[in-house]
Amino acid sequence: MKERKCVVVDAYSTGRYLPEEFKRYGIGTVHVMSAAQIPPIFQAHFNADLYDELIRPGERMGYDDIVEYHLQALQGREFEFVIAGCESGVELADSLSERLGLPSNGTALSAARRDKARLFCALTYAGVRSIRQVVSDNAVEIASWRREAKFDEIVIKPLNSTGTEDVFFCSTDSDIQRALSAIVGKTNRVGALNRFALGQEKINGQQYTVNAVSIHGDAFVTEAWTYDTVPIEGASSVCSLERLLDGSEPIVQELSDYLKRALQALQILEGPAHAEIIVDHRGPVLVDFGARLQGTMSAKARTMALGHNHITLTAWRYADPEGFGEYMRMRGPYKRNAHALCVSLISDTGGVVAGYPGLQAIRKLPSFADAIAFVPIGEELVPTIDLASTPGIVYLVNSDMNQLNDDYHKLREMQMDQVFELVARDSQ
């Protein structure tokens, strides 16, 4: 029997689970790195033993050199597909898949899939609603743009970061100066230098997260969740709660129609996509996007609620394209098997984590499904200002909405010093 092989670029974040999923189909994985070093935020979770081979470029290589280096390393071997494991691998996966003649989104709009400014330009060019914006490294220029556009408040963020890093809501010139000082010149969590900042109009409405998997240009929405936030002083806001919607709800159809148009505008023909969309009085508009799997999620809890998850469907699409396509076309909108909440814990305190005394009580909640991304023992818990500083995430799943809501309120009543045992750094 012919040996089946694939390539995953930067299998970090949620992408680290892909090798085991592909193995279920008898597909071995070669891991390709877009940079010589794994970004620090992902190092602790990377397991080299999951891969048949690791290919790492040299230090200080330019992007074109990295592409050629990997093409030479992969030359003469047969692979079924190339897929990005996380945000930093998107452009290289596009380049390798295109050059190797494998299923690909191509390179024409690769930059727009990563650079938020180019992304919104691509949407506008295709006639898809997008957010008004400005790109600059100058606070005075952005402040002038805000006044000329008559925006009471704007959002300032990096062009290609992840995990809601350095997102600021700004309503004064001093707010804008503070945001630019924090963003420009900083190397972000995925290892990219922020040379500019992106200023955008602030859209006021209900926010949603929507996932999809595409095959040969057909996009299938796999799930949609409401996305509620709370304001954070000194930053912008952080996610507090996501609630799973049923695929039959009218808003899901509206979100799906908009996302499919956005995917076409970005020439996403193959593979997973993760979108954040706000719906206001004018309808849906994209606020963030990734041509990859959703990060920081519980596959277990989502499978309990949906019968599948973004990882399993993505693996199915690549391992068995015919079976996946036939099933997705026949099934229609996805169905929710149970109600589900994704609860982000929010901390207003700090300290070194010495244990999780409250986790046992959380696990006893009738709706408890999973707990992920808890700050590891020995690491520091800090006040929450973005996704990366969220101390932990708890999933609740139940077919009984009353029980689910009761468990949610019990969870919210717990203080962080009840969930975590915290000690001062100097006492270690």
C-alpha positions as CSV (number, residue, x, y, z in Angstrom):
1,M,0.0,0.0,0.0
2,K,1.3,3.5,-0.9
3,E,2.5,5.5,2.1
4,R,0.4,8.6,2.7
5,K,2.2,11.8,3.8
6,C,1.3,15.4,4.4
7,V,3.1,18.6,5.5
8,V,2.0,20.9,8.3
9,V,3.6,24.3,8.6
10,D,4.0,25.6,12.2
11,A,1.8,23.0,13.9
12,Y,1.5,25.2,17.0
13,S,-1.7,26.3,18.9
14,T,-4.6,24.2,17.8
15,G,-2.6,22.9,14.8
16,R,-0.6,20.7,17.2
17,Y,-3.5,18.3,17.3
18,L,-3.5,17.7,13.5
19,P,-0.8,15.0,13.4
20,E,-2.8,12.7,15.6
21,E,-6.0,13.4,13.5
22,F,-4.2,12.6,10.3
23,K,-2.7,9.5,11.8
24,R,-6.2,8.1,12.2
25,Y,-6.4,8.1,8.4
26,G,-3.0,6.5,8.1
27,I,-1.3,9.8,7.1
28,G,2.2,10.6,8.4
29,T,3.1,14.2,9.0
30,V,6.3,16.2,8.1
31,H,6.6,19.4,10.2
32,V,7.9,22.4,8.4
33,M,8.9,25.6,10.3
34,S,8.5,29.1,9.0
35,A,11.3,30.4,11.2
36,A,14.3,28.9,12.9
37,Q,12.8,29.1,16.3
38,I,9.4,28.2,17.7
39,P,7.7,31.3,19.1
40,P,8.1,31.3,22.9
41,I,4.3,31.2,23.5
42,F,4.1,27.8,21.8
43,Q,7.3,26.1,22.9
44,A,5.9,24.3,25.9
45,H,3.3,22.5,23.9
46,F,5.3,21.4,20.9
47,N,5.9,17.6,20.8
48,A,8.5,16.6,18.1
49,D,7.7,12.9,18.6
50,L,4.4,13.4,16.7
51,Y,6.1,14.0,13.4
52,D,7.9,11.7,11.0
53,E,10.4,14.5,10.2
54,L,11.1,18.1,11.3
55,I,12.4,20.6,8.8
56,R,13.8,23.8,10.3
57,P,15.3,26.7,8.2
58,G,18.5,28.5,9.2
59,E,18.7,31.7,11.2
60,R,18.4,35.1,9.5
61,M,17.0,33.7,6.3
62,G,14.6,35.8,4.2
63,Y,11.2,34.6,3.3
64,D,12.0,33.7,-0.3
65,D,15.1,31.8,0.9
66,I,12.9,29.9,3.4
67,V,10.5,28.9,0.7
68,E,13.3,27.6,-1.5
69,Y,15.0,25.8,1.4
70,H,11.8,23.9,2.2
71,L,11.0,23.1,-1.5
72,Q,14.5,21.6,-1.8
73,A,14.0,19.6,1.4
74,L,10.6,18.3,0.2
75,Q,11.7,17.7,-3.4
76,G,11.2,14.2,-5.0
77,R,8.7,13.1,-2.4
78,E,4.9,12.7,-2.7
79,F,2.7,14.6,-0.4
80,E,-1.1,14.8,-0.5
81,F,-1.4,18.3,0.9
82,V,0.2,21.2,2.8
83,I,-1.7,22.9,5.6
84,A,-1.0,25.8,8.0
85,G,-1.0,24.8,11.7
86,C,-1.4,28.3,13.0
87,E,-1.3,32.0,11.9
88,S,2.4,32.2,11.4
89,G,2.3,29.3,8.9
90,V,-0.3,30.6,6.5
91,E,1.9,32.3,3.9
92,L,4.4,29.6,3.8
93,A,1.7,26.9,3.5
94,D,0.3,28.9,0.6
95,S,3.6,29.1,-1.2
96,L,4.6,25.5,-0.7
97,S,1.2,24.1,-1.7
98,E,1.1,26.3,-4.8
99,R,4.6,25.4,-5.9
100,L,4.1,21.7,-5.2
101,G,0.9,21.6,-7.2
102,L,-1.2,20.5,-4.3
103,P,-4.6,21.8,-3.1
104,S,-3.9,25.5,-2.4
105,N,-5.4,28.9,-1.7
106,G,-2.6,30.3,-3.9
107,T,-0.2,33.2,-3.1
108,A,-2.0,36.1,-4.9
109,L,-3.8,37.1,-1.7
110,S,-1.5,35.5,0.9
111,A,-0.5,38.8,2.4
112,A,-4.2,39.9,2.7
113,R,-4.9,36.7,4.8
114,R,-2.4,37.8,7.4
115,D,-2.2,41.6,7.2
116,K,-5.4,43.1,8.5
117,A,-5.1,46.3,6.5
118,R,-4.7,44.4,3.2
119,L,-7.5,42.0,4.3
120,F,-10.0,44.9,4.5
121,C,-8.8,46.3,1.2
122,A,-9.4,43.0,-0.5
123,L,-12.9,42.9,0.9
124,T,-13.6,46.4,-0.3
125,Y,-12.3,45.6,-3.7
126,A,-14.6,42.6,-4.0
127,G,-17.7,44.6,-2.9
128,V,-17.9,43.0,0.5
129,R,-18.6,45.3,3.5
130,S,-15.4,46.1,5.4
131,I,-14.3,48.4,8.2
132,R,-12.9,51.9,7.4
133,Q,-9.3,52.1,8.4
134,V,-5.9,53.9,8.4
135,V,-2.4,52.5,8.6
136,S,0.4,54.6,10.2
137,D,3.2,54.7,12.7
138,N,2.3,58.2,13.6
139,A,-0.1,59.0,16.4
140,V,-0.8,62.5,15.1
141,E,-1.8,61.1,11.7
142,I,-4.2,58.6,13.2
143,A,-5.7,61.3,15.5
144,S,-6.3,63.6,12.5
145,W,-7.9,60.7,10.6
146,R,-10.3,60.1,13.5
147,R,-11.3,63.7,13.7
148,E,-11.8,64.0,9.9
149,A,-13.9,60.8,9.9
150,K,-15.9,62.1,12.9
151,F,-15.4,58.9,14.9
152,D,-16.1,59.2,18.6
153,E,-14.0,56.1,19.3
154,I,-11.6,54.0,17.2
155,V,-9.8,50.7,17.6
156,I,-6.0,50.5,17.3
157,K,-4.3,47.2,16.8
158,P,-1.2,45.6,15.2
159,L,-1.4,44.6,11.6
160,N,-0.8,40.8,12.0
161,S,-0.8,39.8,15.7
162,T,-3.0,37.1,17.3
163,G,-4.8,36.4,20.5
164,T,-6.2,40.0,20.9
165,E,-2.7,41.2,21.6
166,D,-2.4,45.0,22.0
167,V,-5.9,46.0,21.0
168,F,-6.9,49.4,22.2
169,F,-10.2,51.4,22.2
170,C,-9.2,55.1,21.8
171,S,-11.4,58.2,22.1
172,T,-8.7,60.9,22.7
173,D,-5.4,61.9,21.2
174,S,-3.6,60.7,24.4
175,D,-5.3,57.3,24.0
176,I,-4.0,57.0,20.5
177,Q,-0.5,58.0,21.5
178,R,-0.5,55.4,24.3
179,A,-1.6,52.7,21.8
180,L,1.0,53.6,19.2
181,S,3.7,53.6,21.9
182,A,2.7,50.1,22.9
183,I,2.4,48.7,19.4
184,V,5.0,50.2,17.1
185,G,8.5,48.8,17.4
186,K,7.3,45.8,19.4
187,T,7.9,42.2,18.3
188,N,4.6,40.5,18.8
189,R,3.8,37.0,20.1
190,V,4.1,35.4,16.7
191,G,7.5,36.8,16.2
192,A,6.7,39.7,13.8
193,L,7.9,43.2,14.3
194,N,5.1,45.8,14.4
195,R,6.3,48.5,12.1
196,F,2.9,50.2,11.8
197,A,-0.4,50.2,13.6
198,L,-3.9,49.8,12.2
199,G,-6.6,52.3,13.2
200,Q,-10.2,51.3,12.5
201,E,-13.7,52.6,13.1
202,K,-15.3,51.0,16.1
203,I,-18.3,48.9,15.1
204,N,-20.9,48.7,17.9
205,G,-23.1,45.5,17.7
206,Q,-23.2,41.8,18.7
207,Q,-20.0,40.0,18.0
208,Y,-19.8,36.4,16.8
209,T,-17.1,33.8,16.1
210,V,-17.7,31.6,13.0
211,N,-15.6,28.7,11.8
212,A,-15.7,27.2,8.3
213,V,-13.9,24.5,6.2
214,S,-13.7,24.9,2.4
215,I,-13.2,22.3,-0.3
216,H,-12.7,23.3,-4.0
217,G,-14.2,26.7,-3.3
218,D,-17.3,25.4,-1.5
219,A,-17.3,26.8,2.1
220,F,-19.2,25.0,4.9
221,V,-19.8,26.8,8.2
222,T,-19.1,24.4,11.0
223,E,-20.2,26.4,14.0
224,A,-21.1,29.9,15.2
225,W,-21.0,31.4,18.7
226,T,-22.0,34.7,20.2
227,Y,-19.0,36.5,21.6
228,D,-19.6,38.7,24.6
229,T,-16.9,40.9,26.0
230,V,-16.3,43.1,29.1
231,P,-14.3,46.4,29.0
232,I,-10.9,46.4,30.6
233,E,-9.4,49.6,31.8
234,G,-6.1,50.5,30.1
235,A,-6.7,48.1,27.1
236,S,-9.9,47.5,25.2
237,S,-12.1,44.5,26.2
238,V,-11.7,40.8,26.8
239,C,-13.9,37.8,25.9
240,S,-16.1,36.7,28.8
241,L,-18.5,34.3,27.3
242,E,-19.3,32.5,24.1
243,R,-22.6,30.8,23.5
244,L,-23.1,28.1,20.8
245,L,-25.9,28.9,18.3
246,D,-27.9,26.3,16.4
247,G,-27.3,26.2,12.6
248,S,-31.0,26.7,11.9
249,E,-31.1,30.2,13.6
250,P,-31.6,33.1,11.1
251,I,-28.6,34.9,12.4
252,V,-26.4,31.9,11.5
253,Q,-27.6,32.0,7.9
254,E,-26.9,35.7,7.8
255,L,-23.4,35.2,9.2
256,S,-22.8,32.2,6.8
257,D,-23.8,34.2,3.7
258,Y,-21.5,37.1,4.6
259,L,-18.5,34.8,5.5
260,K,-18.8,32.9,2.3
261,R,-18.6,36.2,0.4
262,A,-15.6,37.2,2.4
263,L,-13.9,33.8,1.8
264,Q,-14.4,34.3,-1.9
265,A,-13.0,37.8,-1.7
266,L,-9.8,36.4,0.0
267,Q,-9.7,33.5,-2.5
268,I,-10.0,30.9,0.3
269,L,-10.7,27.7,-1.7
270,E,-9.3,25.0,0.6
271,G,-9.1,24.3,4.3
272,P,-10.1,25.9,7.6
273,A,-11.0,29.5,8.4
274,H,-11.8,31.3,11.6
275,A,-13.7,34.6,11.6
276,E,-14.8,37.2,14.1
277,I,-17.8,39.1,12.8
278,I,-19.9,42.0,14.3
279,V,-23.5,42.5,13.3
280,D,-24.8,46.1,13.7
281,H,-27.7,48.0,12.2
282,R,-26.1,47.7,8.7
283,G,-25.5,43.9,9.0
284,P,-22.4,41.8,9.3
285,V,-18.8,43.0,9.0
286,L,-15.6,41.1,9.5
287,V,-13.4,42.4,12.4
288,D,-10.7,39.6,12.4
289,F,-9.8,36.6,10.3
290,G,-7.5,33.6,10.1
291,A,-7.0,31.3,7.2
292,R,-6.4,28.5,9.7
293,L,-8.0,26.6,12.6
294,Q,-9.4,28.5,15.6
295,G,-6.9,28.8,18.4
296,T,-7.4,28.0,22.0
297,M,-10.5,25.8,21.9
298,S,-11.7,22.5,23.4
299,A,-12.2,19.8,20.7
300,K,-13.7,17.6,23.4
301,A,-16.4,20.0,24.4
302,R,-17.3,21.0,20.9
303,T,-17.7,17.4,19.9
304,M,-20.0,16.9,22.8
305,A,-22.2,19.8,21.6
306,L,-21.9,19.3,17.9
307,G,-20.8,15.8,17.1
308,H,-17.7,17.2,15.4
309,N,-15.1,20.0,15.8
310,H,-13.0,22.3,13.6
311,I,-10.0,20.0,13.9
312,T,-11.8,16.7,13.0
313,L,-13.6,18.3,10.1
314,T,-10.4,19.9,8.7
315,A,-8.6,16.5,8.9
316,W,-11.6,14.8,7.2
317,R,-11.6,17.4,4.4
318,Y,-7.9,16.7,3.6
319,A,-7.8,13.0,4.3
320,D,-11.0,12.0,2.5
321,P,-12.1,15.0,0.3
322,E,-14.8,13.1,-1.6
323,G,-16.4,11.7,1.6
324,F,-16.2,15.1,3.3
325,G,-17.7,17.0,0.4
326,E,-20.6,14.6,-0.1
327,Y,-21.4,14.6,3.6
328,M,-21.3,18.3,4.1
329,R,-23.5,19.0,1.0
330,M,-26.1,16.5,2.2
331,R,-26.3,17.5,5.8
332,G,-27.3,21.2,5.3
333,P,-26.8,23.6,8.2
334,Y,-25.0,22.2,11.2
335,K,-27.1,21.0,14.1
336,R,-26.5,21.7,17.8
337,N,-26.8,18.5,19.8
338,A,-26.6,20.3,23.2
339,H,-26.4,23.9,24.5
340,A,-22.8,25.0,25.1
341,L,-21.0,27.9,26.8
342,C,-17.3,28.8,26.6
343,V,-16.5,30.7,29.7
344,S,-13.3,32.8,29.9
345,L,-12.2,33.4,33.5
346,I,-11.1,37.0,34.1
347,S,-8.6,37.9,36.7
348,D,-8.1,41.3,38.5
349,T,-5.3,40.0,40.7
350,G,-1.9,38.4,40.3
351,G,0.5,35.9,41.8
352,V,2.3,32.6,41.1
353,V,0.0,29.6,40.7
354,A,0.7,26.9,43.3
355,G,-2.4,24.8,42.7
356,Y,-6.0,24.7,41.6
357,P,-8.2,24.2,44.7
358,G,-11.4,25.4,42.9
359,L,-11.0,23.1,39.9
360,Q,-12.5,20.1,41.7
361,A,-15.7,22.1,42.5
362,I,-15.8,23.3,38.8
363,R,-15.6,19.7,37.6
364,K,-18.5,18.7,39.8
365,L,-20.9,21.1,38.0
366,P,-23.4,18.9,36.1
367,S,-22.7,20.8,32.9
368,F,-18.9,20.7,33.1
369,A,-17.3,19.5,29.9
370,D,-13.7,20.7,29.8
371,A,-11.2,23.1,31.4
372,I,-8.3,24.3,29.2
373,A,-5.5,26.9,29.0
374,F,-5.2,27.2,32.8
375,V,-2.1,29.0,33.9
376,P,0.5,26.2,34.7
377,I,1.7,25.6,38.2
378,G,4.8,27.7,38.8
379,E,3.8,30.3,36.3
380,E,2.5,33.8,37.0
381,L,-1.2,34.6,36.9
382,V,-1.6,38.3,35.9
383,P,-4.6,40.6,35.6
384,T,-6.5,39.9,32.4
385,I,-6.0,42.3,29.5
386,D,-6.2,40.0,26.4
387,L,-6.7,36.4,25.4
388,A,-3.2,35.4,26.3
389,S,-3.6,36.7,29.9
390,T,-6.9,34.9,30.4
391,P,-6.2,32.6,33.4
392,G,-8.3,29.7,32.1
393,I,-11.3,28.7,30.0
394,V,-14.2,26.4,31.1
395,Y,-16.6,24.7,28.8
396,L,-20.2,23.9,30.0
397,V,-22.4,21.6,27.9
398,N,-25.9,20.5,28.7
399,S,-29.2,19.7,26.9
400,D,-31.0,21.4,29.8
401,M,-30.7,25.2,29.4
402,N,-31.8,25.9,33.0
403,Q,-29.1,23.6,34.4
404,L,-26.5,25.2,32.1
405,N,-27.3,28.7,33.2
406,D,-27.4,27.7,36.8
407,D,-23.9,26.1,36.5
408,Y,-22.7,29.2,34.7
409,H,-23.8,31.5,37.5
410,K,-22.1,29.3,40.1
411,L,-18.9,29.4,38.1
412,R,-19.0,33.2,37.8
413,E,-19.5,33.5,41.6
414,M,-16.1,31.9,42.2
415,Q,-13.3,34.4,42.8
416,M,-9.9,33.8,41.2
417,D,-8.2,33.2,44.6
418,Q,-10.8,30.4,45.1
419,V,-10.0,28.8,41.8
420,F,-6.2,29.2,42.0
421,E,-3.8,29.0,44.9
422,L,-1.7,32.1,44.5
423,V,1.6,32.9,46.2
424,A,3.9,35.9,45.9
425,R,6.9,35.5,43.5
426,D,9.5,36.1,46.3
427,S,8.0,33.3,48.4
428,Q,9.0,30.7,45.8
